[in-house]
């Protein structure tokens, strides 16, 4: 067969759709098998998708920024076509069946819920509809077979259609005058990317798919968990000395640099063992204590933030922790992470000190119940045995869900981290 369809890939069992964020090829371009064809963003990960075959890109059905269901045809490659022989106008999407008409009558709350449960919708769209009381039976789907996807729910929220009267009323009431004014001003100035808001010149730039997901997740976490943050100051001078002594030998033996993070990872694992409730989640009225310790380590990227997971962290050696962290960070920066690399985290670590921030209050990564934060390392005078000494100090924090974790638990966790780091006795090479 001369042509082959290119599908939106299934990037995980629970992932039903993805946003095509960037095409690396345009119509008429020649592409080699395994060459990067496009990039996608899902609920879990941003990644690059290689071409399944060699040939010429002759049709493109999904535009950049468009969210489509998995296994949807996004392009066609022809291995017999000549490069540049394809018109540059985008191909038309196959006509979708006409949507079923929707009753204009307002159904009762219970009947709306029943109707919503019967419509075709992605898990993410259904979840968003439940959170925002959107009646899915009144939303027109834009996915394959009129399936309702995330963007359809967002459109319904923006227009106020298909939202219960109570929710719509509440939403209208909380729209800030500034936001309403912003929209009106932008419209008055042509509705483009440039405008004036409250007398200030502004540029309106749509959020990327990853930024939207981060924003939604952070708001959801703050609404879910009553956050409390505890702080402790740790003397890292012994860690600094150990690293300085062994860093060259470590890199020569193991092939990657010795950073400070493996020291913190080891200390956090010991603290989790001492206070298991921080490695848990809430399931209704029950607490799920996780037997595996899977540490998620936030990695800042130029285009957002992602939290790859070191699986079975407590079973790894000091070198093994460092190697896996280095491997995941490289994959994140090169968009090579797979969904499995960011799934199954039980506890997260945020290292915001890299840019000099001394103390932060990280937001819990749901459904986890705690997150550890590392501030900037600073040399400062401290009192030791009634004498003043210059030491490398660092503030570390624990943000925790106060529904299940008490201040005493937090104190025991942080003091364990402090004790491990200040009395380091683990071989590093």
N, C-alpha and C positions, 0 to 999 in steps of 0.2 A: 504494500500500500504506500502511495506516494505522500500521503498526508497523515499527520497524527495530531490528535487533540492534546492540548496541555491543560491539565486540571489543577484547580486549587487543591493542594495536598491536605491530607488528614494529618495534622501535626500532633495528634494525641487523641486518646479515646474520648475525652470529654470536650474536645474542641470541635465545634460544628461550623465555624465560619472564620474567615480571616480578611484583613484589610490589605489590599495590594497597595503598597506604599511607593514603589518605584519600579519602573521598567528600565532594564539595562540595555534593551534593544528596542529598535523601532521597526515599523513595517518595512519589509524589503531587506532588512539586515540579515546577513548570514550568521548562523550561530552553530557552535560546535557542541556535541554531546558533553554534558557535565559543565559547560560554561554557564556562568551566572546569568539567568534570564530575567528574573525579577525578585523583588523583596516583598515580604509580607509581615504583618504585625497581627498577632493573635492575643487572646487573653493572657497567654503565658510567656510569649517570647517573640522577639523580632529575629528574622532569619532570612538568609538568601536562598533562593530556589534555583537549582541548576536545570538546564534544559535536558529533557529526557532523551532527545535525539539530535542528530545533526541535520541541518537544512536551512531553509529561508523562512523567516517569520512572515506569514502571508495574511494572518487575521489576528486582530486583538479585540476581545470582547469586554474586558474589564479595564476601566480607566484607573489611573493613579488616584488613591483616596477612596476607591469604591470597596465596600465590604460585600463579599459573596460567600455562599455556603461551600463547604468542602465538596470536592468532586464536581464542581461547576467548571465548565469549559471556559478558560480565560483567554486562550489563544490557539492558533493552528500553525503547525510547522510543516512545510512541504519540502521533501528532500530532492525533488526534481525541478523546483523552480529556480530561476536565475536571480542572483542578488540584484536588488534595485528594480525588479520588474513589477513590483506591487505598488499600486497607487497609495499615496500617503494618507488618504482620508481613512479614518477609522472605520472598521466594518460595523455593520449594524448587528445588534444582538438578535438572536432568534426571537420571533414574536412570542411573547408569553401569553398563555391562555387568559381570556378576559376574566377579571376578578369577579367573584360572586358579589351580587349586590348586598348591601348592608341595610338593615332596617333603620329607619330614622327615629324610631321610637326609643325612648330611653327605657332600658330594662331595669328591673330592680337589681339591687346589689347582689343578691344570691344568684339570680338568673344570669347576670353578667359574668359572675365567676364561673358558672357552669359552661357558658358559651366560650369563655376564654380558654378553658381546659380542652375544648374540642378543636380549636383552630391549629393550623400548622405553624409552629414558631420554633426558633432555635432556643436552646437552653438559656443562653445569655439574655435573649429578648424576653423570655418568659420570666426570668429572675428580675429583670429591670421593671417589667410590668407589675410584678407583685409588689416590689418596693415602692413604686410610685402610683399604685392603684389605677393602672391603665387597663381598660377593658379591651383585650386583644381582639374580641369579635368585631370591634369597630375600627380596627387598624388594617389598612391595606398593605399586604406584604409585597416587597420588591425582590425577594429572593426567588430561587428556582421553584417553580410550581406555586408562585405567590406566597412562599414561605415568609413569615415575618421575621426580620432580623433586627439587630440592634438599632441601626439607623432609622428604621420605621418607628420604633418606640420613641427615639429621641425626637423625631419629627412630630409625633403625636403630643409629646410633652411641650414642645415649643409652640404649637398652635393651640394647645389647650383642648383639642378634640380628643375624644375617647377617654378622657380623664373624668373620674367621678366628680360630681358637682362640688362635693366638700373639698376634695383635693385641689380642684381648679380654683376654687374661691380662696383657699389658703395660699396657693402659689401666687395668685394675683396680689394678695395682700402683702406678701413679703418681697415682692419685686422692688428693689431699691429705686428711689427717684433718680439716683445717679445712673443706674443701669438703663432705665427707661430713657433718661435724657441722652445717654450715649447713643442708643439706637436711633433716636430721633435726629440727633445732630448728624450722625453718619449718613442717614438717609437724606437729610437736607443738603448735604454736601456732595451728593451724587451716589451715596451708598457704596463707594469703592473702598479701597484699602486705606485711603488717607481721609482724615476728617478733623473736626474740632469738637472736643468734649469739654464743657465748662471753661471755654476760652483757651484750652490747651490743645496744640496740634498733636495728633496721635496717628499711629499706624495700627490697623487692625490685622492681626496675623492669626489665622486659625490654628488651634492646637493640633499637634501631630497625634496620630493614633496612640502612640505610647504615652504621651503626656496626658491625654484624656483618661487613659486607663489608670495612670498613677493618681490623677486627681480624684477619680471615682473611688479608688481603693482607699485613699487617705481619708476622704470624707466618711466612707462607710466604717472605717476603723474607729474614728473619733466618735461616731454615733453609737458604735457597738460597745466599746470598752471604756469604763471610767479610768482614765490614765492617771497614774501617780509616778513621779520620778524621784529616785534617790541618788545621791551623789557621794562619791568617796574619792579621796586623794591618795595616789599610789606613788611610792618611791621606785622609779624604774632604773636606778643607777646600776644595780647588779645586772639587769637585762642588757643595758647599754654596753656594759663591760664585756659580758659574755659574747654578744654579737660582734663587737669590735675585734675580739680575740679570734673568733672562729669564722668570720664571714668569708675570707679568701679561701680557706681550706674547704668550707662548705660548698662554695660555688665550684671549686675544682673537682670535688668528689661527686656532687649530685647534679651539676649542670644547670642550676638556676640560683638566683640570688637569695641570700638569707635576709628576709625582712623581719619586722617586729611582729607581724600578724600571727605567725605560728605560735609565738609565745602567748599571745592573748587567747588564741583558739584553745590551746592546752589548758590554760587557767580557767576559761569559761566551762570547758567540759568537766573539770574537777568541781566547779561550783554547781553545775547542774546535777552532778551525782550527789552533792551534799543537800541540794534543795530541789527535789524532783518536780515540784509543782510548777516551776517556771518552764518546764518542758512538757506542757500539757495544752489542752484546749477544752472548751466548754461545749457540751452536747445536751441542750435542754437543761435539766436539773442535775446533770451528772458532769463529773470532771474526767476527761480522758487522759490518763497519764501515759505518755509515749515511752515505750521501752527502747526505741531507737533514738539516738541523738543525731539529728540531721541539721547541721549548722548552715544557715543562710547568711552569706556575706555580701552586703550591698556593694555594687560596683558602679561608680559614676561614669557615664558615657557622655560623649559630646551631644548625643541626641536624647538623653534621658537617664534613667536609673533602672538597674535590674539586679535581682538577688539570686544568683546561682547558689546551689545547695551542695555542701559536702556531705554525701551520704555516709552513714555509719561512722561518724566522726570519732566516737569513743573507741573504736576498734583500730584506729590508725595511729602509727607512730608519729613522733614530732616531724620527722622528714616527710612522712606520708601526708600529713596535714598540709605542710608547706607546698608539696608537689601538686596536690589536687587543687589547692587554692590558686596557685600559679597557672595551672592548666585551665581552670574555669574562667579566670580573669582574661586570659588570652583569647579564649573562645568568645567571651562576651564582647571584647573590643573588636573582634573580627567578624561578628555576627554569625558565629558558628554554633551557638548554643542550640541544643535540641530541647524540646519540651521537658524531657526527662531530667535535664540539668537544672531546671528551676522548680521542680515539683517535689513535694514531700518534706519541705522544711518544717522543723519543729521548734526552732529557736533562731533568732536573727541577731546579727551584729552589724552596727553602723559605725564606720570609721570616718567621722566628719572632721577629725583633727588635721587631716592632710593639708588643709588650707589655713591652718592657724586657729580654728575655732576651739575655744578652751572648754566650754560646756554646752551641750545640746540636750534637747528633750525629744529623742526619736519617737516616731509613731509606731505602735505595734503593728506587725504584719499579720493581719487576720488569716486563719483563725487562731494564731498563736496568742499567748497570754503575756509575753514579755519580750523586750528587746534590749540588748546591751549596747552602750555607746562609748566610743573612745575619743577623748579630746586630744588636743595638741600636746606634744611633749615639750616641756620647758625647763631650762636650768633656772634654779631659784635658791635663795638661802633658806635653809631649814634648821631647826634646832634638834640636834642628836646628842643625847647624853649631856645636856646642858651646855653644848657647844654649837656654834653656828657652822654649818657646812654647806657647800654648793652641791646640789643634787639635781638629777633629772626627774622632774615630777610630772604627773599627768592626772587629770580629773577623769574618772570613768563613772558612768551612770547606768541605772537600770530603770527603764520605764515599764511599769507592770499594770496588769488588769486587776484593779482592787476588788473585783468580785470574788476572786479566788486566791489572790496573793496579798498577804499582810505586810506591813512595814518590817516586822521582825524577819519574815522570809527574805525580803529584799536586803536587809542588813546582813543576814547570814551569807547570802549569795555574794554580795560585794566584798565582804571581809574575807571570804574564801579566795576570791580572785586576787585580792591584795596580798594575802599570805603566800599564795603560790608564786606570784611574780617577785615579791620582795625576798623570798627564800628559795630562789630557783635552784633545783638540783637534778634537772633532766639533761642527759647528754644531747647535744645538738648536731653532732657529726656522726 
